[in-house]
């Protein structure tokens, strides 16, 4: 039996106020690949000529691409491997464009000990401006 564990934080390790981030610069390739994987071929993401006719005036990244960076924080940093997404609310506040660096941030705002749930405020920011705001519930493995 090994004592090594890929789990970064167990439920008992997480306290209100703990936070973590992940940053990624969105590329043309990211948008094309996300479109292929998700099936979302909305021309506002893929066709500059069409996007110029929208209120955004140019192509924008898929909102769920940026929201996916929140999942990256949960699965790799806080709590880390072994946690399970239970719910997520999202408010999309501003567009993300090719070349923008999106910083996903999660902060623990509470726990539900009887279910081993941690509640998080979730945000994605570009140049300090909130582009996605929300809350998530994550189930976290327990030491016991």
Secondary structure, DSSP 8 states (H G I E B T S, - for coil): -----S-S--GGG--TT-EEEEEEE--HHHHHHHHHHH----HHHH-HHHHTTSTTSS----HHHHHHHHHHHHHHTSS-TT-EEEEEEEEE-S---TT-EEEEEEEEEEEETTTTEEEEEEEEEETTEEEEEEEEEEE-----
